[in-house]
């Protein structure tokens, strides 16, 4: 199963994703990280089981997390795949304002248990 993580500071989250993968997915997750949205080819977006988007992407990124998500309209077949990761409590009201209230939001710091709650069903070890 492929997971996309658009996060400029992935090293902070890497351990949580790796533990989740080892503990609940028997190492079968393929986790791809991009620190800048322009490095990702959006035409492949439907290949991912989950898409984690940091709202505060790298300052050199062409699009912030909000514009990246809204740019997926008409391309992404299932918006339930999208999960926002953020350190700001202002993100949820902004998503509601944008008509994207169904997108789950995880507050940093994120643990493997937070990730487990939003991931597709895993095989228990």
MILUMMI-958637 format. One record per residue (C-alpha): x, y, z; residue number from 1; residue in one letter. Coordinates in Angstrom, 2 decimals. Example, Ala and Ser with C-alpha at 12.3 -4.5 7.8 and 13.67 -1.06 7.14 Angstrom:
2
[r [12.30,-4.50,7.80],1,'A']
[r [13.67,-1.06,7.14],2,'S']
END
This chain:
125
[r [0.00,0.00,0.00],1,'X']
[r [1.40,3.39,-1.00],2,'X']
[r [1.27,6.38,1.34],3,'X']
[r [2.10,9.94,0.28],4,'X']
[r [3.48,12.41,2.82],5,'X']
[r [3.86,16.04,1.69],6,'X']
[r [5.87,17.39,4.61],7,'X']
[r [9.02,19.52,4.63],8,'X']
[r [10.16,18.22,8.02],9,'X']
[r [9.52,14.50,7.54],10,'X']
[r [12.36,13.43,9.86],11,'X']
[r [10.19,14.48,12.81],12,'X']
[r [7.39,12.13,11.66],13,'X']
[r [9.46,9.35,10.14],14,'X']
[r [9.67,7.25,13.32],15,'X']
[r [5.89,7.24,13.78],16,'X']
[r [5.36,6.10,10.17],17,'X']
[r [8.07,3.44,10.43],18,'X']
[r [6.69,2.05,13.69],19,'X']
[r [3.16,2.00,12.28],20,'X']
[r [4.45,0.15,9.23],21,'X']
[r [6.35,-2.44,11.26],22,'X']
[r [3.69,-2.97,13.95],23,'X']
[r [0.47,-2.94,11.94],24,'X']
[r [1.37,-3.43,8.27],25,'X']
[r [4.18,-6.03,8.46],26,'X']
[r [6.46,-3.64,6.61],27,'X']
[r [4.25,-3.52,3.51],28,'X']
[r [3.65,0.25,3.44],29,'X']
[r [5.54,2.20,0.82],30,'X']
[r [5.91,5.68,2.28],31,'X']
[r [6.87,8.41,-0.17],32,'X']
[r [7.80,11.86,1.12],33,'X']
[r [8.04,15.08,-0.84],34,'X']
[r [9.10,18.29,0.89],35,'X']
[r [7.87,20.51,-1.96],36,'X']
[r [4.58,20.06,-3.79],37,'X']
[r [6.13,20.91,-7.16],38,'X']
[r [8.28,17.78,-6.84],39,'X']
[r [5.17,15.58,-6.88],40,'X']
[r [3.34,14.63,-10.08],41,'X']
[r [-0.35,15.06,-9.18],42,'X']
[r [-1.50,12.83,-12.04],43,'X']
[r [-0.38,9.86,-9.86],44,'X']
[r [-2.42,10.96,-6.83],45,'X']
[r [-4.99,8.15,-7.06],46,'X']
[r [-2.23,5.54,-6.65],47,'X']
[r [-2.02,6.33,-2.92],48,'X']
[r [-4.14,4.79,-0.15],49,'X']
[r [-3.57,7.84,2.09],50,'X']
[r [-2.29,11.34,1.41],51,'X']
[r [-0.87,13.33,4.31],52,'X']
[r [-0.52,17.04,3.60],53,'X']
[r [1.27,19.51,5.84],54,'X']
[r [-0.50,22.84,5.60],55,'X']
[r [2.71,24.76,6.27],56,'X']
[r [4.84,23.32,3.50],57,'X']
[r [8.38,24.48,2.84],58,'X']
[r [8.71,28.18,2.06],59,'X']
[r [10.16,27.32,-1.34],60,'X']
[r [7.12,25.24,-2.28],61,'X']
[r [5.00,26.68,-5.11],62,'X']
[r [1.79,25.79,-3.32],63,'X']
[r [0.88,25.69,0.35],64,'X']
[r [-1.13,22.76,1.68],65,'X']
[r [-4.48,24.50,1.18],66,'X']
[r [-3.88,25.28,-2.49],67,'X']
[r [-2.48,21.79,-3.07],68,'X']
[r [-5.64,20.21,-1.62],69,'X']
[r [-8.01,22.43,-3.57],70,'X']
[r [-5.98,21.66,-6.70],71,'X']
[r [-6.89,17.99,-6.27],72,'X']
[r [-10.55,18.67,-7.05],73,'X']
[r [-11.38,16.94,-10.28],74,'X']
[r [-8.25,14.77,-10.05],75,'X']
[r [-8.52,12.88,-6.76],76,'X']
[r [-11.34,10.34,-6.82],77,'X']
[r [-11.67,9.99,-3.02],78,'X']
[r [-11.05,12.97,-0.71],79,'X']
[r [-11.34,10.63,2.29],80,'X']
[r [-7.75,9.69,1.47],81,'X']
[r [-6.54,13.17,2.49],82,'X']
[r [-5.32,13.86,6.02],83,'X']
[r [-3.92,17.23,7.06],84,'X']
[r [-1.00,17.35,9.47],85,'X']
[r [-0.40,20.65,11.22],86,'X']
[r [0.77,22.42,14.30],87,'X']
[r [-1.93,25.09,14.06],88,'X']
[r [-5.37,25.06,15.64],89,'X']
[r [-6.57,27.44,12.90],90,'X']
[r [-6.52,24.75,10.20],91,'X']
[r [-9.83,23.01,10.96],92,'X']
[r [-11.92,26.24,10.79],93,'X']
[r [-10.15,27.17,7.54],94,'X']
[r [-10.94,23.76,6.00],95,'X']
[r [-14.61,24.18,7.02],96,'X']
[r [-14.62,27.64,5.43],97,'X']
[r [-13.21,26.12,2.23],98,'X']
[r [-15.93,23.42,2.14],99,'X']
[r [-13.47,20.69,3.09],100,'X']
[r [-14.81,19.83,6.55],101,'X']
[r [-14.65,16.08,5.85],102,'X']
[r [-10.83,16.12,5.79],103,'X']
[r [-9.30,14.72,8.95],104,'X']
[r [-6.73,16.84,10.78],105,'X']
[r [-3.88,15.47,12.90],106,'X']
[r [-2.16,17.89,15.27],107,'X']
[r [1.61,17.74,15.62],108,'X']
[r [3.39,16.13,17.33],109,'X']
[r [1.95,13.02,15.67],110,'X']
[r [2.30,9.53,17.12],111,'X']
[r [1.90,6.15,15.42],112,'X']
[r [-1.46,5.82,17.25],113,'X']
[r [-2.67,9.05,15.59],114,'X']
[r [-1.65,7.62,12.23],115,'X']
[r [-3.28,4.27,12.96],116,'X']
[r [-6.64,6.00,13.55],117,'X']
[r [-6.74,7.47,10.05],118,'X']
[r [-5.14,4.64,8.08],119,'X']
[r [-6.95,1.90,6.17],120,'X']
[r [-7.46,-1.35,8.04],121,'X']
[r [-4.18,-2.96,8.98],122,'X']
[r [-3.14,-6.52,9.59],123,'X']
[r [-2.52,-6.98,13.33],124,'X']
[r [0.65,-8.69,14.49],125,'X']
END
